[in-house]
Amino acid sequence: MWTAIGVPYETVVRDPRGQYTLDVADVPATPNDDWMPPMNTIKWKVEFYYTYARSGVDYWIQKAGAGPRMPSTSPTLPFS
């Protein structure tokens, strides 16, 4: 699995062998200003995760079934 910050999602491609490629062009320069947020929050990056799940949806489906469910805390309101 992977997640991207700043990088368009369609640029990360997984081939049939399971390998990932990332091809980008015309990457803008990272701005530098005294009043900017921390650089690690605005720089383009792709982070890869090693996990048993094949997608984010698979991961959360398996995690949801792994333990007790939390009770709903929202009150039920009667309809008038």
Phi and psi restraints in degrees (range 20) as a CNS / XPLOR table:
assign (resid 1 and name C) (resid 2 and name N)
       (resid 2 and name CA) (resid 2 and name C) 1.0 -153.9 20.0 2
assign (resid 2 and name N) (resid 2 and name CA)
       (resid 2 and name C) (resid 3 and name N) 1.0 161.3 20.0 2
assign (resid 2 and name C) (resid 3 and name N)
       (resid 3 and name CA) (resid 3 and name C) 1.0 -138.8 20.0 2
assign (resid 3 and name N) (resid 3 and name CA)
       (resid 3 and name C) (resid 4 and name N) 1.0 149.1 20.0 2
assign (resid 3 and name C) (resid 4 and name N)
       (resid 4 and name CA) (resid 4 and name C) 1.0 -126.1 20.0 2
assign (resid 4 and name N) (resid 4 and name CA)
       (resid 4 and name C) (resid 5 and name N) 1.0 144.3 20.0 2
assign (resid 4 and name C) (resid 5 and name N)
       (resid 5 and name CA) (resid 5 and name C) 1.0 -123.3 20.0 2
assign (resid 5 and name N) (resid 5 and name CA)
       (resid 5 and name C) (resid 6 and name N) 1.0 116.7 20.0 2
assign (resid 5 and name C) (resid 6 and name N)
       (resid 6 and name CA) (resid 6 and name C) 1.0 85.5 20.0 2
assign (resid 6 and name N) (resid 6 and name CA)
       (resid 6 and name C) (resid 7 and name N) 1.0 -28.3 20.0 2
assign (resid 6 and name C) (resid 7 and name N)
       (resid 7 and name CA) (resid 7 and name C) 1.0 -84.1 20.0 2
assign (resid 7 and name N) (resid 7 and name CA)
       (resid 7 and name C) (resid 8 and name N) 1.0 131.0 20.0 2
assign (resid 7 and name C) (resid 8 and name N)
       (resid 8 and name CA) (resid 8 and name C) 1.0 -60.4 20.0 2
assign (resid 8 and name N) (resid 8 and name CA)
       (resid 8 and name C) (resid 9 and name N) 1.0 134.4 20.0 2
assign (resid 8 and name C) (resid 9 and name N)
       (resid 9 and name CA) (resid 9 and name C) 1.0 -61.0 20.0 2
assign (resid 9 and name N) (resid 9 and name CA)
       (resid 9 and name C) (resid 10 and name N) 1.0 -30.7 20.0 2
assign (resid 9 and name C) (resid 10 and name N)
       (resid 10 and name CA) (resid 10 and name C) 1.0 -72.9 20.0 2
assign (resid 10 and name N) (resid 10 and name CA)
       (resid 10 and name C) (resid 11 and name N) 1.0 -6.9 20.0 2
assign (resid 10 and name C) (resid 11 and name N)
       (resid 11 and name CA) (resid 11 and name C) 1.0 -83.5 20.0 2
assign (resid 11 and name N) (resid 11 and name CA)
       (resid 11 and name C) (resid 12 and name N) 1.0 -16.8 20.0 2
assign (resid 11 and name C) (resid 12 and name N)
       (resid 12 and name CA) (resid 12 and name C) 1.0 -92.6 20.0 2
assign (resid 12 and name N) (resid 12 and name CA)
       (resid 12 and name C) (resid 13 and name N) 1.0 117.8 20.0 2
assign (resid 12 and name C) (resid 13 and name N)
       (resid 13 and name CA) (resid 13 and name C) 1.0 -123.8 20.0 2
assign (resid 13 and name N) (resid 13 and name CA)
       (resid 13 and name C) (resid 14 and name N) 1.0 135.2 20.0 2
assign (resid 13 and name C) (resid 14 and name N)
       (resid 14 and name CA) (resid 14 and name C) 1.0 -104.3 20.0 2
assign (resid 14 and name N) (resid 14 and name CA)
       (resid 14 and name C) (resid 15 and name N) 1.0 125.3 20.0 2
assign (resid 14 and name C) (resid 15 and name N)
       (resid 15 and name CA) (resid 15 and name C) 1.0 -86.3 20.0 2
assign (resid 15 and name N) (resid 15 and name CA)
       (resid 15 and name C) (resid 16 and name N) 1.0 173.0 20.0 2
assign (resid 15 and name C) (resid 16 and name N)
       (resid 16 and name CA) (resid 16 and name C) 1.0 -60.1 20.0 2
assign (resid 16 and name N) (resid 16 and name CA)
       (resid 16 and name C) (resid 17 and name N) 1.0 -23.1 20.0 2
assign (resid 16 and name C) (resid 17 and name N)
       (resid 17 and name CA) (resid 17 and name C) 1.0 -83.3 20.0 2
assign (resid 17 and name N) (resid 17 and name CA)
       (resid 17 and name C) (resid 18 and name N) 1.0 -3.6 20.0 2
assign (resid 17 and name C) (resid 18 and name N)
       (resid 18 and name CA) (resid 18 and name C) 1.0 91.1 20.0 2
assign (resid 18 and name N) (resid 18 and name CA)
       (resid 18 and name C) (resid 19 and name N) 1.0 7.7 20.0 2
assign (resid 18 and name C) (resid 19 and name N)
       (resid 19 and name CA) (resid 19 and name C) 1.0 -91.9 20.0 2
assign (resid 19 and name N) (resid 19 and name CA)
       (resid 19 and name C) (resid 20 and name N) 1.0 147.1 20.0 2
assign (resid 19 and name C) (resid 20 and name N)
       (resid 20 and name CA) (resid 20 and name C) 1.0 -103.4 20.0 2
assign (resid 20 and name N) (resid 20 and name CA)
       (resid 20 and name C) (resid 21 and name N) 1.0 144.3 20.0 2
assign (resid 20 and name C) (resid 21 and name N)
       (resid 21 and name CA) (resid 21 and name C) 1.0 -128.0 20.0 2
assign (resid 21 and name N) (resid 21 and name CA)
       (resid 21 and name C) (resid 22 and name N) 1.0 149.2 20.0 2
assign (resid 21 and name C) (resid 22 and name N)
       (resid 22 and name CA) (resid 22 and name C) 1.0 -134.4 20.0 2
assign (resid 22 and name N) (resid 22 and name CA)
       (resid 22 and name C) (resid 23 and name N) 1.0 110.8 20.0 2
assign (resid 22 and name C) (resid 23 and name N)
       (resid 23 and name CA) (resid 23 and name C) 1.0 -117.5 20.0 2
assign (resid 23 and name N) (resid 23 and name CA)
       (resid 23 and name C) (resid 24 and name N) 1.0 118.5 20.0 2
assign (resid 23 and name C) (resid 24 and name N)
       (resid 24 and name CA) (resid 24 and name C) 1.0 -130.2 20.0 2
assign (resid 24 and name N) (resid 24 and name CA)
       (resid 24 and name C) (resid 25 and name N) 1.0 154.8 20.0 2
assign (resid 24 and name C) (resid 25 and name N)
       (resid 25 and name CA) (resid 25 and name C) 1.0 -141.7 20.0 2
assign (resid 25 and name N) (resid 25 and name CA)
       (resid 25 and name C) (resid 26 and name N) 1.0 157.7 20.0 2
assign (resid 25 and name C) (resid 26 and name N)
       (resid 26 and name CA) (resid 26 and name C) 1.0 55.1 20.0 2
assign (resid 26 and name N) (resid 26 and name CA)
       (resid 26 and name C) (resid 27 and name N) 1.0 48.2 20.0 2
assign (resid 26 and name C) (resid 27 and name N)
       (resid 27 and name CA) (resid 27 and name C) 1.0 -76.5 20.0 2
assign (resid 27 and name N) (resid 27 and name CA)
       (resid 27 and name C) (resid 28 and name N) 1.0 124.6 20.0 2
assign (resid 27 and name C) (resid 28 and name N)
       (resid 28 and name CA) (resid 28 and name C) 1.0 -69.5 20.0 2
assign (resid 28 and name N) (resid 28 and name CA)
       (resid 28 and name C) (resid 29 and name N) 1.0 151.4 20.0 2
assign (resid 28 and name C) (resid 29 and name N)
       (resid 29 and name CA) (resid 29 and name C) 1.0 -66.4 20.0 2
assign (resid 29 and name N) (resid 29 and name CA)
       (resid 29 and name C) (resid 30 and name N) 1.0 148.0 20.0 2
assign (resid 29 and name C) (resid 30 and name N)
       (resid 30 and name CA) (resid 30 and name C) 1.0 -74.5 20.0 2
assign (resid 30 and name N) (resid 30 and name CA)
       (resid 30 and name C) (resid 31 and name N) 1.0 123.5 20.0 2
assign (resid 30 and name C) (resid 31 and name N)
       (resid 31 and name CA) (resid 31 and name C) 1.0 -68.1 20.0 2
assign (resid 31 and name N) (resid 31 and name CA)
       (resid 31 and name C) (resid 32 and name N) 1.0 156.6 20.0 2
assign (resid 31 and name C) (resid 32 and name N)
       (resid 32 and name CA) (resid 32 and name C) 1.0 -135.4 20.0 2
assign (resid 32 and name N) (resid 32 and name CA)
       (resid 32 and name C) (resid 33 and name N) 1.0 115.8 20.0 2
assign (resid 32 and name C) (resid 33 and name N)
       (resid 33 and name CA) (resid 33 and name C) 1.0 -146.3 20.0 2
assign (resid 33 and name N) (resid 33 and name CA)
       (resid 33 and name C) (resid 34 and name N) 1.0 149.9 20.0 2
assign (resid 33 and name C) (resid 34 and name N)
       (resid 34 and name CA) (resid 34 and name C) 1.0 -64.5 20.0 2
assign (resid 34 and name N) (resid 34 and name CA)
       (resid 34 and name C) (resid 35 and name N) 1.0 -28.0 20.0 2
assign (resid 34 and name C) (resid 35 and name N)
       (resid 35 and name CA) (resid 35 and name C) 1.0 -104.8 20.0 2
assign (resid 35 and name N) (resid 35 and name CA)
       (resid 35 and name C) (resid 36 and name N) 1.0 19.5 20.0 2
assign (resid 35 and name C) (resid 36 and name N)
       (resid 36 and name CA) (resid 36 and name C) 1.0 -82.8 20.0 2
assign (resid 36 and name N) (resid 36 and name CA)
       (resid 36 and name C) (resid 37 and name N) 1.0 158.3 20.0 2
assign (resid 36 and name C) (resid 37 and name N)
       (resid 37 and name CA) (resid 37 and name C) 1.0 -67.6 20.0 2
assign (resid 37 and name N) (resid 37 and name CA)
       (resid 37 and name C) (resid 38 and name N) 1.0 170.5 20.0 2
assign (resid 37 and name C) (resid 38 and name N)
       (resid 38 and name CA) (resid 38 and name C) 1.0 -54.3 20.0 2
assign (resid 38 and name N) (resid 38 and name CA)
       (resid 38 and name C) (resid 39 and name N) 1.0 142.2 20.0 2
assign (resid 38 and name C) (resid 39 and name N)
       (resid 39 and name CA) (resid 39 and name C) 1.0 -59.4 20.0 2
assign (resid 39 and name N) (resid 39 and name CA)
       (resid 39 and name C) (resid 40 and name N) 1.0 -35.0 20.0 2
assign (resid 39 and name C) (resid 40 and name N)
       (resid 40 and name CA) (resid 40 and name C) 1.0 -68.5 20.0 2
assign (resid 40 and name N) (resid 40 and name CA)
       (resid 40 and name C) (resid 41 and name N) 1.0 -10.9 20.0 2
assign (resid 40 and name C) (resid 41 and name N)
       (resid 41 and name CA) (resid 41 and name C) 1.0 -92.6 20.0 2
assign (resid 41 and name N) (resid 41 and name CA)
       (resid 41 and name C) (resid 42 and name N) 1.0 -14.1 20.0 2
assign (resid 41 and name C) (resid 42 and name N)
       (resid 42 and name CA) (resid 42 and name C) 1.0 -117.2 20.0 2
assign (resid 42 and name N) (resid 42 and name CA)
       (resid 42 and name C) (resid 43 and name N) 1.0 -14.3 20.0 2
assign (resid 42 and name C) (resid 43 and name N)
       (resid 43 and name CA) (resid 43 and name C) 1.0 -71.1 20.0 2
assign (resid 43 and name N) (resid 43 and name CA)
       (resid 43 and name C) (resid 44 and name N) 1.0 146.1 20.0 2
assign (resid 43 and name C) (resid 44 and name N)
       (resid 44 and name CA) (resid 44 and name C) 1.0 -69.4 20.0 2
assign (resid 44 and name N) (resid 44 and name CA)
       (resid 44 and name C) (resid 45 and name N) 1.0 137.2 20.0 2
assign (resid 44 and name C) (resid 45 and name N)
       (resid 45 and name CA) (resid 45 and name C) 1.0 -162.1 20.0 2
assign (resid 45 and name N) (resid 45 and name CA)
       (resid 45 and name C) (resid 46 and name N) 1.0 157.1 20.0 2
assign (resid 45 and name C) (resid 46 and name N)
       (resid 46 and name CA) (resid 46 and name C) 1.0 -127.0 20.0 2
assign (resid 46 and name N) (resid 46 and name CA)
       (resid 46 and name C) (resid 47 and name N) 1.0 128.8 20.0 2
assign (resid 46 and name C) (resid 47 and name N)
       (resid 47 and name CA) (resid 47 and name C) 1.0 -113.8 20.0 2
assign (resid 47 and name N) (resid 47 and name CA)
       (resid 47 and name C) (resid 48 and name N) 1.0 130.6 20.0 2
assign (resid 47 and name C) (resid 48 and name N)
       (resid 48 and name CA) (resid 48 and name C) 1.0 -105.2 20.0 2
assign (resid 48 and name N) (resid 48 and name CA)
       (resid 48 and name C) (resid 49 and name N) 1.0 141.9 20.0 2
assign (resid 48 and name C) (resid 49 and name N)
       (resid 49 and name CA) (resid 49 and name C) 1.0 -122.3 20.0 2
assign (resid 49 and name N) (resid 49 and name CA)
       (resid 49 and name C) (resid 50 and name N) 1.0 137.1 20.0 2
assign (resid 49 and name C) (resid 50 and name N)
       (resid 50 and name CA) (resid 50 and name C) 1.0 -93.4 20.0 2
assign (resid 50 and name N) (resid 50 and name CA)
       (resid 50 and name C) (resid 51 and name N) 1.0 119.8 20.0 2
assign (resid 50 and name C) (resid 51 and name N)
       (resid 51 and name CA) (resid 51 and name C) 1.0 -149.1 20.0 2
assign (resid 51 and name N) (resid 51 and name CA)
       (resid 51 and name C) (resid 52 and name N) 1.0 163.7 20.0 2
assign (resid 51 and name C) (resid 52 and name N)
       (resid 52 and name CA) (resid 52 and name C) 1.0 -75.2 20.0 2
assign (resid 52 and name N) (resid 52 and name CA)
       (resid 52 and name C) (resid 53 and name N) 1.0 -21.4 20.0 2
assign (resid 52 and name C) (resid 53 and name N)
       (resid 53 and name CA) (resid 53 and name C) 1.0 -82.9 20.0 2
assign (resid 53 and name N) (resid 53 and name CA)
       (resid 53 and name C) (resid 54 and name N) 1.0 151.9 20.0 2
assign (resid 53 and name C) (resid 54 and name N)
       (resid 54 and name CA) (resid 54 and name C) 1.0 -91.2 20.0 2
assign (resid 54 and name N) (resid 54 and name CA)
       (resid 54 and name C) (resid 55 and name N) 1.0 -15.5 20.0 2
assign (resid 54 and name C) (resid 55 and name N)
       (resid 55 and name CA) (resid 55 and name C) 1.0 -153.2 20.0 2
assign (resid 55 and name N) (resid 55 and name CA)
       (resid 55 and name C) (resid 56 and name N) 1.0 168.2 20.0 2
assign (resid 55 and name C) (resid 56 and name N)
       (resid 56 and name CA) (resid 56 and name C) 1.0 -62.3 20.0 2
assign (resid 56 and name N) (resid 56 and name CA)
       (resid 56 and name C) (resid 57 and name N) 1.0 -37.1 20.0 2
assign (resid 56 and name C) (resid 57 and name N)
       (resid 57 and name CA) (resid 57 and name C) 1.0 -63.9 20.0 2
assign (resid 57 and name N) (resid 57 and name CA)
       (resid 57 and name C) (resid 58 and name N) 1.0 -45.9 20.0 2
assign (resid 57 and name C) (resid 58 and name N)
       (resid 58 and name CA) (resid 58 and name C) 1.0 -59.6 20.0 2
assign (resid 58 and name N) (resid 58 and name CA)
       (resid 58 and name C) (resid 59 and name N) 1.0 -41.8 20.0 2
assign (resid 58 and name C) (resid 59 and name N)
       (resid 59 and name CA) (resid 59 and name C) 1.0 -59.0 20.0 2
assign (resid 59 and name N) (resid 59 and name CA)
       (resid 59 and name C) (resid 60 and name N) 1.0 -49.7 20.0 2
assign (resid 59 and name C) (resid 60 and name N)
       (resid 60 and name CA) (resid 60 and name C) 1.0 -72.7 20.0 2
assign (resid 60 and name N) (resid 60 and name CA)
       (resid 60 and name C) (resid 61 and name N) 1.0 -30.1 20.0 2
assign (resid 60 and name C) (resid 61 and name N)
       (resid 61 and name CA) (resid 61 and name C) 1.0 -64.1 20.0 2
assign (resid 61 and name N) (resid 61 and name CA)
       (resid 61 and name C) (resid 62 and name N) 1.0 -43.6 20.0 2
assign (resid 61 and name C) (resid 62 and name N)
       (resid 62 and name CA) (resid 62 and name C) 1.0 -69.4 20.0 2
assign (resid 62 and name N) (resid 62 and name CA)
       (resid 62 and name C) (resid 63 and name N) 1.0 -38.0 20.0 2
assign (resid 62 and name C) (resid 63 and name N)
       (resid 63 and name CA) (resid 63 and name C) 1.0 -66.8 20.0 2
assign (resid 63 and name N) (resid 63 and name CA)
       (resid 63 and name C) (resid 64 and name N) 1.0 -37.8 20.0 2
assign (resid 63 and name C) (resid 64 and name N)
       (resid 64 and name CA) (resid 64 and name C) 1.0 -64.5 20.0 2
assign (resid 64 and name N) (resid 64 and name CA)
       (resid 64 and name C) (resid 65 and name N) 1.0 -32.2 20.0 2
assign (resid 64 and name C) (resid 65 and name N)
       (resid 65 and name CA) (resid 65 and name C) 1.0 -86.9 20.0 2
assign (resid 65 and name N) (resid 65 and name CA)
       (resid 65 and name C) (resid 66 and name N) 1.0 -1.6 20.0 2
assign (resid 65 and name C) (resid 66 and name N)
       (resid 66 and name CA) (resid 66 and name C) 1.0 -83.5 20.0 2
assign (resid 66 and name N) (resid 66 and name CA)
       (resid 66 and name C) (resid 67 and name N) 1.0 -17.6 20.0 2
assign (resid 66 and name C) (resid 67 and name N)
       (resid 67 and name CA) (resid 67 and name C) 1.0 -147.5 20.0 2
assign (resid 67 and name N) (resid 67 and name CA)
       (resid 67 and name C) (resid 68 and name N) 1.0 -175.3 20.0 2
assign (resid 67 and name C) (resid 68 and name N)
       (resid 68 and name CA) (resid 68 and name C) 1.0 -68.8 20.0 2
assign (resid 68 and name N) (resid 68 and name CA)
       (resid 68 and name C) (resid 69 and name N) 1.0 146.7 20.0 2
assign (resid 68 and name C) (resid 69 and name N)
       (resid 69 and name CA) (resid 69 and name C) 1.0 -83.9 20.0 2
assign (resid 69 and name N) (resid 69 and name CA)
       (resid 69 and name C) (resid 70 and name N) 1.0 145.5 20.0 2
assign (resid 69 and name C) (resid 70 and name N)
       (resid 70 and name CA) (resid 70 and name C) 1.0 -77.7 20.0 2
assign (resid 70 and name N) (resid 70 and name CA)
       (resid 70 and name C) (resid 71 and name N) 1.0 140.2 20.0 2
assign (resid 70 and name C) (resid 71 and name N)
       (resid 71 and name CA) (resid 71 and name C) 1.0 -69.6 20.0 2
assign (resid 71 and name N) (resid 71 and name CA)
       (resid 71 and name C) (resid 72 and name N) 1.0 151.6 20.0 2
assign (resid 71 and name C) (resid 72 and name N)
       (resid 72 and name CA) (resid 72 and name C) 1.0 -70.9 20.0 2
assign (resid 72 and name N) (resid 72 and name CA)
       (resid 72 and name C) (resid 73 and name N) 1.0 131.7 20.0 2
assign (resid 72 and name C) (resid 73 and name N)
       (resid 73 and name CA) (resid 73 and name C) 1.0 -102.2 20.0 2
assign (resid 73 and name N) (resid 73 and name CA)
       (resid 73 and name C) (resid 74 and name N) 1.0 -1.5 20.0 2
assign (resid 73 and name C) (resid 74 and name N)
       (resid 74 and name CA) (resid 74 and name C) 1.0 -82.6 20.0 2
assign (resid 74 and name N) (resid 74 and name CA)
       (resid 74 and name C) (resid 75 and name N) 1.0 132.3 20.0 2
assign (resid 74 and name C) (resid 75 and name N)
       (resid 75 and name CA) (resid 75 and name C) 1.0 -72.1 20.0 2
assign (resid 75 and name N) (resid 75 and name CA)
       (resid 75 and name C) (resid 76 and name N) 1.0 149.5 20.0 2
assign (resid 75 and name C) (resid 76 and name N)
       (resid 76 and name CA) (resid 76 and name C) 1.0 -88.7 20.0 2
assign (resid 76 and name N) (resid 76 and name CA)
       (resid 76 and name C) (resid 77 and name N) 1.0 128.7 20.0 2
assign (resid 76 and name C) (resid 77 and name N)
       (resid 77 and name CA) (resid 77 and name C) 1.0 -103.4 20.0 2
assign (resid 77 and name N) (resid 77 and name CA)
       (resid 77 and name C) (resid 78 and name N) 1.0 134.1 20.0 2
assign (resid 77 and name C) (resid 78 and name N)
       (resid 78 and name CA) (resid 78 and name C) 1.0 -73.1 20.0 2
assign (resid 78 and name N) (resid 78 and name CA)
       (resid 78 and name C) (resid 79 and name N) 1.0 143.4 20.0 2
assign (resid 78 and name C) (resid 79 and name N)
       (resid 79 and name CA) (resid 79 and name C) 1.0 -85.9 20.0 2
assign (resid 79 and name N) (resid 79 and name CA)
       (resid 79 and name C) (resid 80 and name N) 1.0 139.5 20.0 2
